[in-house]
């Protein structure tokens, strides 16, 4: 086996574009937005790292999100095919809103179960071929600031993480490089009525970077819970992708080799997120008010669709209360990967930017990537101001998942758990 300081990397991409006719996920309730054309294909890409006896598989996908079931099936299949342990397999999604419905979100598209059943096989195939491509690599890290692409969509004065981060895995003695880069911004460049399958501006950026003489390029979505493109919903995915690719290339032109790349290690932990359990009276009041609205408005109007949503989800939660087995907390997986002085911490939520920035600032690692939409989907982690204003993230999204909302201190709880995991990984 190789020396413990030697790092090997291999990458493989595989197309995962679904057949036309399935519902796309995002942009509103009960839209029936079925795909009618393919603007840009969707891909899954696997980066496998190896150091001594340790192997790690990082899978990126041009999808809104994946479920725990998809992740667990993929981990089992990867372990059986390659020996990479389940704890060392991570799936991170770009969160494009122009991809197929792959998880349950009430009113946001029916899941094509036949397509979703294939995803673990696609992901596993990519990992198997990435293992076959393993070669010794040097690692280069870089970052730069990109302004003008992203804005805080919730609070114009709110936090925006303008940092573009990148890692290059450079083959020794030859020009054959892999790039892993990250930015925090919702991929919502297209119109809400658009019916094209599209990886959005993150896919555009990957293609442009790859054309600049890189073999494979992978994107990690950051903390974009309250962040949109300045040009959101304006069919400007090409321009947004050009801005992001340009910034990444500027960063990589100034990259520095990472001298400390050992150890390679993963740490996975389940934490509990506190929930605010609404009373039966609160749920019934919201249900009854929306039943009245549903009677007043056409079913296909925006008001009618919204009222239908609230009637359906409150009735579901009332049934949960009647069952008598309502959890006060929600289990949430955190997964951290260490490459020497570099850390990735992955989670299944839409984290508000201020929290992602704080996690990076408090991390013991010189280079920390906070990766959202990983391994599952548990909705937003908003700040307390969003609870005060009864914002979309705090007051509506939990109900899309048929969940009770989080408590207003959820951001503080989440940040502390992420920092604790990073510290434990650093000390291990």
DODO-546160 format. One record per residue (C-alpha): x, y, z; residue in one letter. Coordinates in nm, 2 decimals. Layout:
BEGIN
x X&y Y&z Z&residu A;
...
//
This chain:
BEGIN
x 0.00&y 0.00&z 0.00&residu X;
x 0.11&y 0.36&z -0.05&residu X;
x 0.28&y 0.57&z 0.21&residu X;
x 0.03&y 0.74&z 0.45&residu X;
x 0.12&y 1.09&z 0.31&residu X;
x 0.04&y 0.98&z -0.05&residu X;
x -0.31&y 1.08&z -0.17&residu X;
x -0.48&y 0.92&z -0.47&residu X;
x -0.79&y 1.06&z -0.64&residu X;
x -1.01&y 0.94&z -0.92&residu X;
x -1.33&y 1.09&z -1.07&residu X;
x -1.60&y 0.97&z -1.30&residu X;
x -1.91&y 1.15&z -1.42&residu X;
x -2.23&y 0.98&z -1.54&residu X;
x -2.54&y 1.13&z -1.70&residu X;
x -2.86&y 1.10&z -1.49&residu X;
x -3.10&y 1.30&z -1.70&residu X;
x -3.45&y 1.16&z -1.65&residu X;
x -3.70&y 1.08&z -1.93&residu X;
x -3.92&y 1.37&z -2.03&residu X;
x -4.27&y 1.39&z -1.89&residu X;
x -4.19&y 1.37&z -1.52&residu X;
x -4.26&y 1.65&z -1.28&residu X;
x -4.00&y 1.91&z -1.20&residu X;
x -3.96&y 2.01&z -0.84&residu X;
x -3.97&y 2.37&z -0.70&residu X;
x -4.11&y 2.71&z -0.78&residu X;
x -4.45&y 2.67&z -0.62&residu X;
x -4.74&y 2.45&z -0.52&residu X;
x -4.94&y 2.21&z -0.74&residu X;
x -4.80&y 2.36&z -1.06&residu X;
x -4.79&y 2.03&z -1.26&residu X;
x -4.47&y 2.15&z -1.41&residu X;
x -4.38&y 1.84&z -1.63&residu X;
x -4.06&y 1.84&z -1.82&residu X;
x -4.10&y 1.90&z -2.19&residu X;
x -3.74&y 1.95&z -2.31&residu X;
x -3.38&y 1.91&z -2.20&residu X;
x -3.19&y 2.24&z -2.20&residu X;
x -2.88&y 2.09&z -2.02&residu X;
x -2.83&y 1.73&z -1.92&residu X;
x -2.79&y 1.63&z -1.55&residu X;
x -2.49&y 1.45&z -1.41&residu X;
x -2.37&y 1.27&z -1.11&residu X;
x -2.00&y 1.28&z -1.04&residu X;
x -1.80&y 1.07&z -0.80&residu X;
x -1.47&y 1.17&z -0.65&residu X;
x -1.29&y 0.89&z -0.47&residu X;
x -1.00&y 0.96&z -0.25&residu X;
x -0.75&y 0.71&z -0.11&residu X;
x -0.48&y 0.73&z 0.15&residu X;
x -0.32&y 0.41&z 0.28&residu X;
x -0.61&y 0.18&z 0.38&residu X;
x -0.87&y 0.46&z 0.38&residu X;
x -1.11&y 0.54&z 0.09&residu X;
x -1.37&y 0.81&z 0.07&residu X;
x -1.64&y 0.86&z -0.20&residu X;
x -1.79&y 1.20&z -0.25&residu X;
x -2.08&y 1.20&z -0.50&residu X;
x -2.22&y 1.53&z -0.64&residu X;
x -2.55&y 1.53&z -0.83&residu X;
x -2.75&y 1.79&z -1.04&residu X;
x -3.06&y 1.73&z -0.83&residu X;
x -3.28&y 1.92&z -0.59&residu X;
x -3.21&y 1.67&z -0.31&residu X;
x -3.19&y 1.30&z -0.22&residu X;
x -3.37&y 1.11&z 0.05&residu X;
x -3.22&y 0.89&z 0.33&residu X;
x -3.35&y 0.59&z 0.14&residu X;
x -3.15&y 0.68&z -0.17&residu X;
x -2.84&y 0.75&z 0.04&residu X;
x -2.86&y 0.43&z 0.24&residu X;
x -2.91&y 0.22&z -0.07&residu X;
x -2.62&y 0.39&z -0.24&residu X;
x -2.39&y 0.33&z 0.06&residu X;
x -2.48&y -0.03&z 0.08&residu X;
x -2.42&y -0.08&z -0.29&residu X;
x -2.09&y 0.11&z -0.29&residu X;
x -1.97&y -0.09&z 0.01&residu X;
x -2.06&y -0.42&z -0.16&residu X;
x -1.89&y -0.32&z -0.49&residu X;
x -1.58&y -0.14&z -0.36&residu X;
x -1.53&y -0.20&z 0.01&residu X;
x -1.57&y 0.17&z 0.09&residu X;
x -1.76&y 0.17&z 0.42&residu X;
x -2.10&y 0.35&z 0.44&residu X;
x -1.96&y 0.61&z 0.68&residu X;
x -1.72&y 0.72&z 0.40&residu X;
x -1.98&y 0.77&z 0.13&residu X;
x -2.14&y 1.12&z 0.09&residu X;
x -2.40&y 1.24&z -0.16&residu X;
x -2.43&y 1.62&z -0.21&residu X;
x -2.68&y 1.79&z -0.44&residu X;
x -2.66&y 2.12&z -0.62&residu X;
x -3.03&y 2.19&z -0.55&residu X;
x -3.13&y 2.28&z -0.90&residu X;
x -3.50&y 2.37&z -0.93&residu X;
x -3.51&y 2.25&z -1.29&residu X;
x -3.45&y 1.89&z -1.20&residu X;
x -3.69&y 1.60&z -1.13&residu X;
x -3.89&y 1.56&z -0.81&residu X;
x -3.67&y 1.31&z -0.62&residu X;
x -3.80&y 1.36&z -0.26&residu X;
x -4.14&y 1.41&z -0.10&residu X;
x -4.24&y 1.78&z -0.08&residu X;
x -4.61&y 1.83&z -0.06&residu X;
x -4.74&y 2.00&z -0.37&residu X;
x -4.40&y 2.03&z -0.53&residu X;
x -4.41&y 1.75&z -0.78&residu X;
x -4.48&y 1.38&z -0.78&residu X;
x -4.18&y 1.16&z -0.74&residu X;
x -4.11&y 0.92&z -1.04&residu X;
x -4.03&y 0.61&z -0.83&residu X;
x -3.89&y 0.42&z -1.13&residu X;
x -3.64&y 0.70&z -1.20&residu X;
x -3.55&y 0.74&z -0.83&residu X;
x -3.49&y 0.37&z -0.80&residu X;
x -3.21&y 0.39&z -1.05&residu X;
x -3.02&y 0.67&z -0.88&residu X;
x -2.83&y 0.44&z -0.64&residu X;
x -2.71&y 0.23&z -0.94&residu X;
x -2.60&y 0.54&z -1.12&residu X;
x -2.42&y 0.67&z -0.82&residu X;
x -2.25&y 0.34&z -0.75&residu X;
x -2.14&y 0.30&z -1.12&residu X;
x -1.97&y 0.64&z -1.10&residu X;
x -1.79&y 0.54&z -0.78&residu X;
x -1.68&y 0.20&z -0.92&residu X;
x -1.53&y 0.38&z -1.22&residu X;
x -1.37&y 0.65&z -1.01&residu X;
x -1.19&y 0.38&z -0.81&residu X;
x -1.05&y 0.24&z -1.13&residu X;
x -0.92&y 0.59&z -1.21&residu X;
x -0.73&y 0.64&z -0.88&residu X;
x -0.39&y 0.79&z -0.93&residu X;
x -0.15&y 0.98&z -0.71&residu X;
x -0.24&y 1.35&z -0.68&residu X;
x -0.12&y 1.68&z -0.52&residu X;
x -0.38&y 1.90&z -0.37&residu X;
x -0.41&y 2.28&z -0.43&residu X;
x -0.65&y 2.51&z -0.24&residu X;
x -0.77&y 2.85&z -0.33&residu X;
x -1.05&y 3.10&z -0.27&residu X;
x -1.16&y 3.44&z -0.39&residu X;
x -1.45&y 3.68&z -0.35&residu X;
x -1.74&y 3.70&z -0.60&residu X;
x -1.98&y 4.00&z -0.57&residu X;
x -2.27&y 4.08&z -0.79&residu X;
x -2.39&y 3.72&z -0.84&residu X;
x -2.57&y 3.65&z -0.51&residu X;
x -2.81&y 3.85&z -0.29&residu X;
x -2.99&y 3.79&z 0.04&residu X;
x -3.35&y 3.73&z -0.08&residu X;
x -3.49&y 3.75&z 0.27&residu X;
x -3.32&y 4.06&z 0.41&residu X;
x -3.15&y 4.31&z 0.18&residu X;
x -2.92&y 4.39&z 0.47&residu X;
x -2.86&y 4.03&z 0.56&residu X;
x -2.55&y 3.82&z 0.53&residu X;
x -2.42&y 3.70&z 0.19&residu X;
x -2.12&y 3.46&z 0.16&residu X;
x -1.93&y 3.59&z -0.14&residu X;
x -1.65&y 3.33&z -0.11&residu X;
x -1.57&y 3.09&z -0.39&residu X;
x -1.36&y 2.80&z -0.27&residu X;
x -1.18&y 2.54&z -0.48&residu X;
x -0.96&y 2.24&z -0.45&residu X;
x -0.76&y 2.10&z -0.74&residu X;
x -0.64&y 1.74&z -0.75&residu X;
x -0.34&y 1.76&z -0.98&residu X;
x -0.18&y 1.45&z -1.14&residu X;
x 0.19&y 1.43&z -1.08&residu X;
x 0.40&y 1.47&z -1.40&residu X;
x 0.10&y 1.53&z -1.63&residu X;
x -0.17&y 1.79&z -1.69&residu X;
x -0.48&y 1.60&z -1.58&residu X;
x -0.66&y 1.78&z -1.31&residu X;
x -0.98&y 1.75&z -1.11&residu X;
x -1.16&y 2.05&z -0.96&residu X;
x -1.40&y 2.06&z -0.66&residu X;
x -1.54&y 2.40&z -0.60&residu X;
x -1.81&y 2.56&z -0.39&residu X;
x -2.04&y 2.87&z -0.37&residu X;
x -2.36&y 2.96&z -0.18&residu X;
x -2.65&y 3.05&z -0.41&residu X;
x -2.98&y 2.90&z -0.50&residu X;
x -2.99&y 2.76&z -0.86&residu X;
x -3.31&y 2.94&z -0.95&residu X;
x -3.21&y 3.12&z -1.27&residu X;
x -3.51&y 3.00&z -1.47&residu X;
x -3.87&y 3.12&z -1.48&residu X;
x -4.12&y 2.95&z -1.25&residu X;
x -4.32&y 2.83&z -1.55&residu X;
x -4.02&y 2.69&z -1.73&residu X;
x -4.05&y 2.32&z -1.82&residu X;
x -3.69&y 2.24&z -1.93&residu X;
x -3.46&y 2.00&z -1.75&residu X;
x -3.16&y 2.21&z -1.66&residu X;
x -2.86&y 2.20&z -1.42&residu X;
x -2.89&y 2.58&z -1.39&residu X;
x -2.59&y 2.81&z -1.35&residu X;
x -2.40&y 2.56&z -1.14&residu X;
x -2.39&y 2.33&z -1.44&residu X;
x -2.29&y 2.61&z -1.67&residu X;
x -2.00&y 2.70&z -1.44&residu X;
x -1.88&y 2.34&z -1.43&residu X;
x -1.88&y 2.31&z -1.81&residu X;
x -1.69&y 2.64&z -1.85&residu X;
x -1.43&y 2.55&z -1.60&residu X;
x -1.38&y 2.21&z -1.76&residu X;
x -1.32&y 2.37&z -2.10&residu X;
x -1.03&y 2.56&z -1.94&residu X;
x -0.83&y 2.24&z -1.96&residu X;
x -0.96&y 2.05&z -1.65&residu X;
x -1.06&y 1.69&z -1.69&residu X;
x -1.35&y 1.68&z -1.44&residu X;
x -1.52&y 1.95&z -1.23&residu X;
x -1.75&y 1.90&z -0.94&residu X;
x -1.97&y 2.15&z -0.76&residu X;
x -2.07&y 2.17&z -0.39&residu X;
x -2.36&y 2.38&z -0.28&residu X;
x -2.29&y 2.59&z 0.02&residu X;
x -2.52&y 2.78&z 0.27&residu X;
x -2.78&y 2.93&z 0.04&residu X;
x -3.09&y 2.91&z 0.25&residu X;
x -3.16&y 3.28&z 0.22&residu X;
x -2.95&y 3.35&z -0.10&residu X;
x -3.07&y 3.39&z -0.46&residu X;
x -2.89&y 3.51&z -0.77&residu X;
x -2.93&y 3.88&z -0.84&residu X;
x -3.07&y 3.76&z -1.17&residu X;
x -3.31&y 3.50&z -1.03&residu X;
x -3.59&y 3.38&z -1.26&residu X;
x -3.47&y 3.58&z -1.55&residu X;
x -3.34&y 3.30&z -1.77&residu X;
x -2.98&y 3.42&z -1.71&residu X;
x -2.82&y 3.09&z -1.61&residu X;
x -2.56&y 3.14&z -1.87&residu X;
x -2.45&y 3.48&z -1.74&residu X;
x -2.46&y 3.36&z -1.38&residu X;
x -2.25&y 3.05&z -1.47&residu X;
x -2.00&y 3.27&z -1.65&residu X;
x -1.96&y 3.48&z -1.34&residu X;
x -1.91&y 3.18&z -1.11&residu X;
x -1.67&y 3.01&z -1.35&residu X;
x -1.47&y 3.32&z -1.39&residu X;
x -1.43&y 3.37&z -1.02&residu X;
x -1.33&y 3.00&z -0.97&residu X;
x -1.07&y 3.03&z -1.24&residu X;
x -0.93&y 3.35&z -1.10&residu X;
x -0.90&y 3.17&z -0.76&residu X;
x -0.73&y 2.87&z -0.90&residu X;
x -0.48&y 3.08&z -1.09&residu X;
x -0.35&y 3.18&z -0.75&residu X;
x -0.38&y 2.84&z -0.57&residu X;
x -0.13&y 2.71&z -0.32&residu X;
x -0.03&y 2.35&z -0.27&residu X;
x -0.16&y 2.20&z 0.05&residu X;
x 0.14&y 2.05&z 0.23&residu X;
x -0.06&y 1.87&z 0.50&residu X;
x -0.29&y 1.61&z 0.33&residu X;
x -0.28&y 1.34&z 0.60&residu X;
x -0.49&y 1.20&z 0.75&residu X;
x -0.78&y 1.12&z 0.53&residu X;
x -1.07&y 1.05&z 0.76&residu X;
x -1.45&y 1.06&z 0.79&residu X;
x -1.67&y 1.12&z 1.09&residu X;
x -2.05&y 1.08&z 1.08&residu X;
x -2.29&y 1.17&z 1.36&residu X;
x -2.66&y 1.19&z 1.42&residu X;
x -2.78&y 1.50&z 1.61&residu X;
x -3.13&y 1.59&z 1.73&residu X;
x -3.30&y 1.91&z 1.60&residu X;
x -3.56&y 2.05&z 1.84&residu X;
x -3.92&y 2.09&z 1.71&residu X;
x -4.20&y 2.32&z 1.81&residu X;
x -4.51&y 2.09&z 1.84&residu X;
x -4.82&y 2.29&z 1.75&residu X;
x -5.13&y 2.22&z 1.95&residu X;
x -5.44&y 2.06&z 1.81&residu X;
x -5.62&y 2.39&z 1.85&residu X;
x -5.35&y 2.58&z 1.65&residu X;
x -5.36&y 2.32&z 1.37&residu X;
x -5.74&y 2.31&z 1.35&residu X;
x -5.76&y 2.69&z 1.34&residu X;
x -5.52&y 2.70&z 1.04&residu X;
x -5.70&y 2.42&z 0.87&residu X;
x -6.05&y 2.57&z 0.91&residu X;
x -5.93&y 2.91&z 0.79&residu X;
x -5.79&y 2.76&z 0.48&residu X;
x -6.10&y 2.55&z 0.42&residu X;
x -6.29&y 2.87&z 0.40&residu X;
x -6.04&y 3.02&z 0.16&residu X;
x -6.05&y 2.71&z -0.06&residu X;
x -6.43&y 2.75&z -0.09&residu X;
x -6.38&y 3.12&z -0.19&residu X;
x -6.11&y 3.08&z -0.46&residu X;
x -6.08&y 2.87&z -0.78&residu X;
x -5.88&y 2.55&z -0.71&residu X;
x -5.62&y 2.64&z -0.98&residu X;
x -5.56&y 2.99&z -0.85&residu X;
x -5.26&y 3.07&z -0.64&residu X;
x -5.49&y 3.13&z -0.34&residu X;
x -5.67&y 2.81&z -0.40&residu X;
x -5.35&y 2.61&z -0.43&residu X;
x -5.21&y 2.76&z -0.11&residu X;
x -5.53&y 2.69&z 0.08&residu X;
x -5.53&y 2.33&z -0.04&residu X;
x -5.18&y 2.29&z 0.08&residu X;
x -5.26&y 2.41&z 0.43&residu X;
x -5.57&y 2.20&z 0.46&residu X;
x -5.38&y 1.88&z 0.35&residu X;
x -5.07&y 1.94&z 0.57&residu X;
x -5.25&y 2.04&z 0.88&residu X;
x -5.48&y 1.74&z 0.85&residu X;
x -5.17&y 1.52&z 0.83&residu X;
x -5.01&y 1.67&z 1.14&residu X;
x -5.34&y 1.64&z 1.32&residu X;
x -5.33&y 1.27&z 1.24&residu X;
x -4.98&y 1.25&z 1.38&residu X;
x -5.10&y 1.41&z 1.70&residu X;
x -5.39&y 1.16&z 1.72&residu X;
x -5.14&y 0.88&z 1.68&residu X;
x -4.98&y 0.99&z 2.01&residu X;
x -4.62&y 0.92&z 1.90&residu X;
x -4.50&y 1.27&z 1.81&residu X;
x -4.12&y 1.32&z 1.84&residu X;
x -4.00&y 1.64&z 2.01&residu X;
x -3.68&y 1.63&z 1.80&residu X;
x -3.58&y 1.53&z 1.45&residu X;
x -3.27&y 1.32&z 1.38&residu X;
x -3.02&y 1.48&z 1.15&residu X;
x -2.70&y 1.34&z 1.00&residu X;
x -2.39&y 1.54&z 0.99&residu X;
x -2.09&y 1.41&z 0.80&residu X;
x -1.74&y 1.55&z 0.80&residu X;
x -1.44&y 1.46&z 0.58&residu X;
x -1.08&y 1.55&z 0.66&residu X;
x -0.80&y 1.58&z 0.40&residu X;
x -0.52&y 1.69&z 0.63&residu X;
x -0.58&y 2.07&z 0.68&residu X;
x -0.90&y 2.06&z 0.47&residu X;
x -1.24&y 1.98&z 0.60&residu X;
x -1.58&y 1.93&z 0.45&residu X;
x -1.88&y 1.93&z 0.67&residu X;
x -2.20&y 1.81&z 0.51&residu X;
x -2.56&y 1.84&z 0.62&residu X;
x -2.91&y 1.78&z 0.48&residu X;
x -3.05&y 2.14&z 0.53&residu X;
x -3.09&y 2.48&z 0.36&residu X;
x -2.87&y 2.67&z 0.60&residu X;
x -2.90&y 3.05&z 0.62&residu X;
x -2.57&y 3.22&z 0.50&residu X;
x -2.48&y 3.37&z 0.84&residu X;
x -2.47&y 3.03&z 1.00&residu X;
x -2.25&y 2.88&z 0.73&residu X;
x -2.01&y 3.17&z 0.75&residu X;
x -1.99&y 3.13&z 1.13&residu X;
x -1.91&y 2.76&z 1.10&residu X;
x -1.63&y 2.83&z 0.86&residu X;
x -1.50&y 3.11&z 1.09&residu X;
x -1.50&y 2.89&z 1.40&residu X;
x -1.36&y 2.57&z 1.23&residu X;
x -1.02&y 2.45&z 1.35&residu X;
x -0.92&y 2.38&z 0.99&residu X;
x -0.76&y 2.64&z 0.76&residu X;
x -0.99&y 2.53&z 0.47&residu X;
x -1.35&y 2.44&z 0.55&residu X;
x -1.63&y 2.37&z 0.31&residu X;
x -1.98&y 2.38&z 0.45&residu X;
x -2.19&y 2.16&z 0.22&residu X;
x -2.57&y 2.17&z 0.21&residu X;
x -2.83&y 1.93&z 0.06&residu X;
x -2.63&y 1.62&z 0.15&residu X;
x -2.75&y 1.27&z 0.22&residu X;
x -3.11&y 1.37&z 0.29&residu X;
x -3.34&y 1.68&z 0.31&residu X;
x -3.47&y 1.84&z 0.63&residu X;
x -3.57&y 2.19&z 0.52&residu X;
x -3.43&y 2.52&z 0.62&residu X;
x -3.23&y 2.63&z 0.92&residu X;
x -3.34&y 3.00&z 0.94&residu X;
x -3.25&y 3.27&z 1.19&residu X;
x -3.47&y 3.40&z 1.47&residu X;
x -3.57&y 3.71&z 1.26&residu X;
x -3.73&y 3.48&z 1.01&residu X;
x -3.95&y 3.33&z 1.29&residu X;
x -4.04&y 3.68&z 1.40&residu X;
x -4.16&y 3.77&z 1.05&residu X;
x -4.32&y 3.43&z 1.00&residu X;
x -4.11&y 3.39&z 0.69&residu X;
x -4.13&y 3.12&z 0.42&residu X;
x -3.83&y 2.93&z 0.56&residu X;
x -3.95&y 2.92&z 0.92&residu X;
x -4.32&y 2.90&z 0.89&residu X;
x -4.40&y 2.71&z 0.56&residu X;
x -4.12&y 2.48&z 0.45&residu X;
x -4.15&y 2.24&z 0.74&residu X;
x -4.51&y 2.18&z 0.64&residu X;
x -4.39&y 2.08&z 0.29&residu X;
x -4.22&y 1.79&z 0.45&residu X;
x -4.52&y 1.71&z 0.68&residu X;
x -4.30&y 1.81&z 0.98&residu X;
x -4.36&y 2.04&z 1.27&residu X;
x -4.14&y 2.35&z 1.25&residu X;
x -3.81&y 2.38&z 1.43&residu X;
x -3.78&y 2.59&z 1.74&residu X;
x -3.66&y 2.95&z 1.68&residu X;
x -3.31&y 2.87&z 1.84&residu X;
x -3.25&y 2.61&z 1.57&residu X;
x -2.97&y 2.80&z 1.41&residu X;
x -2.77&y 2.82&z 1.73&residu X;
x -2.82&y 2.45&z 1.80&residu X;
x -2.71&y 2.36&z 1.45&residu X;
x -2.40&y 2.58&z 1.45&residu X;
x -2.28&y 2.44&z 1.78&residu X;
x -2.32&y 2.08&z 1.67&residu X;
x -2.13&y 2.14&z 1.34&residu X;
x -1.85&y 2.32&z 1.52&residu X;
x -1.83&y 2.04&z 1.78&residu X;
x -1.80&y 1.77&z 1.50&residu X;
x -1.53&y 1.97&z 1.33&residu X;
x -1.34&y 2.00&z 1.65&residu X;
x -1.37&y 1.62&z 1.72&residu X;
x -1.25&y 1.55&z 1.36&residu X;
x -0.96&y 1.78&z 1.41&residu X;
x -0.86&y 1.61&z 1.74&residu X;
x -0.91&y 1.25&z 1.61&residu X;
//
